[in-house]
Amino acid sequence: MKKLFLSASVAGVLLFNSCSTVPLTGRSRFDLVSNDQVLPMAFQAYSTFLTENKATVLSANNAQALKVKTIGSRLITAVKSYMNSNNYGNLIADYQWEVNVVQNNEKNAWCMPGGKIVVYTGILPVTQDDAGLATVMGHEIAHAIAGHSAERMSQEMVAQGIGAAAGVALSKNPKTQGIFNTLYGVGTPVAMLKFSRNQELEADRLGLIFMAMAGYNPQNATAFWNRMSAASAGAQKPAEFLSTHPSDETRIAQIQKYLPEAQQYYKK
């Protein structure tokens, strides 16, 4: 009983001392790991993913890859501008942005901490146009900017009774490496970052702002999500991109509420 009390006390201290706010939205979050700890793990995982999927990574000269990389570049420029102008530039100072396209039929895309992005060709027929692709990529980049991965990892570490200290390489701890690999689907054919539904909606909000700043009309986002919903209708299981996401109705309703804010950033 005494041990249980001590464990609860330690967890309480960790929670109290490890709270921060999400940049841009102000939401309070639990943040036990820093960029110094999570970025090296992300960079290594991304490198491993590209090596394991080398045969399906499209050449930079491929038409589909060129399109994705061009839109990605515009979004990255917009994100840098927004973060720097709002005094958050330090949060992405160590990002090593990279965009790759993988030949895979899964309707999927993701962005690891540090700006490591992958888009699967299976989602391109659903995005259809530049605005649809910007919706997807802006959403995924927003997860990284909002620190959702570190937040999820922190929650799992506390649940498993694992602490973290500044300057300690989490990648050298088999338990923390295991948590990271599980969250990111490392070692599986289709990587997938698993977030909560609230984090998904937060990424929608920020993603709309980023796509608007990059020159893509955020009003087109609802059309993409409607297409995504239709593409997944009747499937035995939802597409990987939708597996942990809010219901289509909830998402589209919330996006409609976010649009007036995002529209302020849109310039043709």
Backbone torsions as a table, in degrees:
resi	resn	phi	psi	omega
1	MET	NA	-40.9	179.1
2	LYS	-63.2	-41.7	179.5
3	LYS	-63.0	-40.1	179.1
4	LEU	-63.5	-40.3	178.7
5	PHE	-64.6	-41.9	179.3
6	LEU	-64.5	-40.8	179.6
7	SER	-62.4	-42.9	178.7
8	ALA	-64.3	-37.6	179.3
9	SER	-65.9	-43.6	178.6
10	VAL	-61.2	-44.4	178.9
11	ALA	-60.9	-38.6	179.2
12	GLY	-64.5	-42.0	178.5
13	VAL	-63.8	-42.2	178.6
14	LEU	-60.3	-44.5	-179.3
15	LEU	-63.3	-41.9	-177.9
16	PHE	-67.0	-39.7	-174.5
17	ASN	-90.5	-1.4	-173.7
18	SER	-123.0	29.3	178.4
19	CYS	-99.1	139.4	175.8
20	SER	-143.2	-177.3	178.9
21	THR	-118.7	148.0	177.9
22	VAL	-73.1	125.5	177.9
23	PRO	-60.1	142.2	177.0
24	LEU	85.8	-35.5	-178.7
25	THR	-107.9	-25.8	179.1
26	GLY	81.7	4.3	179.8
27	ARG	-66.8	137.7	177.4
28	SER	-75.2	136.9	-178.5
29	ARG	-139.2	159.0	175.5
30	PHE	-90.6	123.6	-170.3
31	ASP	-136.1	90.8	-176.2
32	LEU	-92.9	-21.0	-178.0
33	VAL	-118.0	148.4	-177.2
34	SER	-102.4	170.1	175.1
35	ASN	-58.3	-37.4	-179.8
36	ASP	-59.3	-27.6	-178.0
37	GLN	-92.9	-38.7	-173.3
38	VAL	-88.4	-31.1	-176.8
39	LEU	-63.3	-44.3	178.4
40	PRO	-58.6	-35.6	178.6
41	MET	-67.3	-39.7	179.6
42	ALA	-67.1	-44.1	-179.4
43	PHE	-62.0	-41.0	179.8
44	GLN	-67.2	-42.4	-179.8
45	ALA	-64.4	-39.3	-179.9
46	TYR	-65.9	-43.3	178.2
47	SER	-61.3	-41.8	178.8
48	THR	-64.1	-42.5	179.2
49	PHE	-60.1	-46.0	-179.0
50	LEU	-64.3	-38.0	178.8
51	THR	-65.5	-44.6	-178.0
52	GLU	-69.9	-23.7	-178.3
53	ASN	-113.5	24.1	-175.3
54	LYS	-52.1	-39.2	-176.0
55	ALA	-69.4	-19.8	-176.6
56	THR	-110.2	-0.8	176.6
57	VAL	-77.3	122.0	-175.9
58	LEU	-71.6	144.9	176.4
59	SER	-62.3	150.0	179.2
60	ALA	-62.0	-21.3	179.9
61	ASN	-86.4	-8.4	178.2
62	ASN	-65.0	140.5	-176.0
63	ALA	-60.0	-42.9	179.4
64	GLN	-65.7	-41.7	179.2
65	ALA	-64.5	-40.8	179.0
66	LEU	-60.4	-42.4	-179.7
67	LYS	-63.9	-47.6	-179.3
68	VAL	-62.9	-44.5	-178.4
69	LYS	-65.9	-36.1	179.0
70	THR	-65.0	-46.9	178.7
71	ILE	-66.3	-39.4	177.2
72	GLY	-60.4	-41.1	179.5
73	SER	-62.1	-42.0	179.1
74	ARG	-65.3	-39.4	178.6
75	LEU	-67.5	-41.6	179.5
76	ILE	-62.6	-42.1	177.2
77	THR	-60.8	-42.3	179.5
78	ALA	-64.1	-43.3	179.9
79	VAL	-63.0	-45.5	178.5
80	LYS	-59.4	-43.2	-180.0
81	SER	-62.6	-45.3	-178.8
82	TYR	-64.8	-47.5	-177.6
83	MET	-64.0	-43.3	-179.5
84	ASN	-67.2	-40.8	-178.0
85	SER	-72.0	-17.5	179.2
86	ASN	-109.4	19.3	175.8
87	ASN	62.8	31.2	175.4
88	TYR	-112.3	11.3	-175.7
89	GLY	-57.2	-31.7	-179.3
90	ASN	-63.9	-25.0	-177.4
91	LEU	-72.2	-20.5	179.9
92	ILE	-120.6	14.3	-177.8
93	ALA	-61.1	-30.8	-177.5
94	ASP	-98.7	9.3	178.7
95	TYR	-68.6	142.0	175.7
96	GLN	-121.2	82.5	-171.8
97	TRP	-61.4	138.2	178.5
98	GLU	-157.9	137.8	179.7
99	VAL	-125.1	128.8	176.1
100	ASN	-134.4	152.9	179.1
101	VAL	-117.9	131.7	-177.6
102	VAL	-114.3	132.3	176.8
103	GLN	-74.5	102.7	-177.7
104	ASN	-159.0	137.5	-175.9
105	ASN	-75.5	-10.1	179.0
106	GLU	-64.7	140.0	175.4
107	LYS	-84.5	89.5	-168.0
108	ASN	-152.3	153.6	173.9
109	ALA	-163.0	153.1	178.2
110	TRP	-159.9	163.3	176.7
111	CYS	-138.3	118.1	177.8
112	MET	-79.4	162.5	172.7
113	PRO	-53.7	142.7	-179.7
114	GLY	92.0	3.0	174.1
115	GLY	83.5	24.9	179.4
116	LYS	-90.9	109.0	-169.7
117	ILE	-113.4	140.7	172.1
118	VAL	-134.7	134.6	173.3
119	VAL	-120.1	132.6	178.4
120	TYR	-91.7	140.9	-177.6
121	THR	-63.5	-22.5	-179.6
122	GLY	-62.9	-21.5	-178.8
123	ILE	-91.6	-13.3	-175.8
124	LEU	-64.6	-37.6	176.2
125	PRO	-62.9	-23.8	179.6
126	VAL	-85.0	-37.8	178.1
127	THR	-66.1	-37.4	174.8
128	GLN	66.7	-52.8	-174.9
129	ASP	-130.2	179.3	-177.0
130	ASP	-60.8	-40.9	-178.8
131	ALA	-65.2	-38.5	178.2
132	GLY	-65.1	-41.3	178.6
133	LEU	-67.9	-38.3	177.8
134	ALA	-65.2	-32.3	176.6
135	THR	-61.7	-48.7	-179.4
136	VAL	-64.1	-50.9	-175.3
137	MET	-69.1	-37.5	177.3
138	GLY	-62.5	-40.7	177.9
139	HIS	-62.0	-46.5	-177.5
140	GLU	-68.6	-39.9	176.8
141	ILE	-62.4	-37.3	-179.3
142	ALA	-60.9	-35.4	176.4
143	HIS	-57.4	-44.4	-178.6
144	ALA	-68.0	-44.0	-178.2
145	ILE	-63.2	-36.7	-178.4
146	ALA	-81.1	-2.4	178.0
147	GLY	68.3	29.3	-176.3
148	HIS	-64.4	-33.7	-178.6
149	SER	-66.5	-46.4	178.9
150	ALA	-63.3	-36.1	178.8
151	GLU	-64.3	-47.8	178.7
152	ARG	-63.6	-41.1	179.8
153	MET	-64.2	-40.6	178.5
154	SER	-60.8	-43.0	179.6
155	GLN	-62.3	-42.3	180.0
156	GLU	-67.7	-36.6	179.2
157	MET	-64.3	-42.4	178.1
158	VAL	-65.5	-42.1	-179.9
159	ALA	-60.4	-31.4	-179.2
160	GLN	-98.6	6.1	176.8
161	GLY	70.6	32.4	-178.7
162	ILE	-106.6	127.6	177.9
163	GLY	-95.6	173.1	178.2
164	ALA	-143.7	142.6	178.5
165	ALA	-123.9	148.2	-179.6
166	ALA	-59.5	135.1	177.3
167	GLY	84.6	-4.4	-179.9
168	VAL	-87.8	132.1	-179.6
169	ALA	-78.5	105.7	-179.1
170	LEU	-64.0	-27.7	-177.9
171	SER	-64.9	-17.4	-179.8
172	LYS	-87.8	-5.8	177.7
173	ASN	-98.4	115.4	-177.0
174	PRO	-55.7	-33.7	-178.4
175	LYS	-68.8	-46.2	-179.6
176	THR	-70.0	-35.3	176.3
177	GLN	-63.9	-37.8	178.1
178	GLY	-64.6	-39.7	177.6
179	ILE	-62.5	-46.8	-179.4
180	PHE	-59.7	-47.5	-177.9
181	ASN	-62.5	-37.5	179.4
182	THR	-67.3	-45.1	-179.1
183	LEU	-62.9	-34.0	-175.1
184	TYR	-99.6	-1.2	-179.1
185	GLY	66.1	26.9	-179.8
186	VAL	-62.9	132.4	-180.0
187	GLY	93.3	-1.4	176.8
188	THR	-105.4	158.9	-178.5
189	PRO	-59.5	-33.1	-178.8
190	VAL	-125.1	108.0	178.0
191	ALA	-67.6	145.9	-179.9
192	MET	-152.7	120.3	177.4
193	LEU	-81.9	124.9	-173.8
194	LYS	-101.1	115.7	-178.2
195	PHE	-121.0	164.2	176.6
196	SER	-76.7	166.0	-179.4
197	ARG	-66.9	-35.6	177.4
198	ASN	-64.9	-38.5	177.0
199	GLN	-65.9	-36.4	178.1
200	GLU	-61.9	-43.9	-179.7
201	LEU	-67.9	-35.5	176.9
202	GLU	-65.1	-39.6	177.7
203	ALA	-66.0	-34.7	176.0
204	ASP	-60.2	-47.0	-177.7
205	ARG	-61.2	-50.4	-178.3
206	LEU	-68.1	-37.8	179.9
207	GLY	-61.7	-36.5	177.3
208	LEU	-62.4	-41.0	178.7
209	ILE	-64.7	-44.7	-178.3
210	PHE	-64.5	-42.6	-179.8
211	MET	-67.9	-34.6	178.0
212	ALA	-64.6	-44.1	179.4
213	MET	-65.7	-28.2	179.9
214	ALA	-81.5	-3.6	176.2
215	GLY	98.8	15.9	179.0
216	TYR	-110.9	129.0	-175.3
217	ASN	-64.6	116.6	-177.9
218	PRO	-65.0	-17.6	178.1
219	GLN	-63.1	-20.2	179.0
220	ASN	-76.8	-9.2	-177.6
221	ALA	-63.7	-39.0	-178.6
222	THR	-64.4	-34.4	178.9
223	ALA	-63.7	-41.6	178.8
224	PHE	-62.3	-47.1	-177.1
225	TRP	-66.3	-31.4	173.9
226	ASN	-65.5	-41.0	177.3
227	ARG	-65.8	-39.4	179.7
228	MET	-63.4	-41.4	178.8
229	SER	-62.9	-44.9	-179.7
230	ALA	-64.9	-38.0	-178.3
231	ALA	-67.0	-25.7	-177.8
232	SER	-98.7	-4.8	-177.9
233	ALA	-63.5	134.4	176.9
234	GLY	83.4	-4.2	179.5
235	ALA	-73.5	149.9	178.6
236	GLN	-64.9	-31.1	175.2
237	LYS	-140.8	152.6	-179.0
238	PRO	-66.5	155.7	175.2
239	ALA	-56.9	150.5	-179.8
240	GLU	-51.5	-37.6	-176.7
241	PHE	-66.4	-20.4	-177.0
242	LEU	-110.3	-2.1	-168.2
243	SER	-61.5	-32.6	-179.5
244	THR	-117.3	18.0	-173.6
245	HIS	-93.1	164.6	176.7
246	PRO	-63.3	164.5	176.8
247	SER	-61.9	154.3	-179.1
248	ASP	-57.0	-41.5	-178.3
249	GLU	-63.9	-44.0	179.7
250	THR	-63.2	-46.6	-178.2
251	ARG	-60.9	-50.2	-176.3
252	ILE	-65.1	-37.4	177.7
253	ALA	-63.7	-41.7	179.5
254	GLN	-69.2	-38.8	178.7
255	ILE	-60.5	-39.0	177.8
256	GLN	-60.4	-34.8	178.3
257	LYS	-73.6	-30.8	-178.8
258	TYR	-79.9	-22.1	-171.8
259	LEU	-56.9	-44.4	-179.3
260	PRO	-56.9	-38.6	177.6
261	GLU	-65.4	-48.9	-177.7
262	ALA	-65.1	-35.5	-176.7
263	GLN	-61.5	-26.3	178.6
264	GLN	-64.6	-22.4	-177.5
265	TYR	-95.5	-4.1	-173.9
266	TYR	-87.0	125.5	173.4
267	LYS	-133.3	127.6	-177.6
268	LYS	-64.7	NA	NA
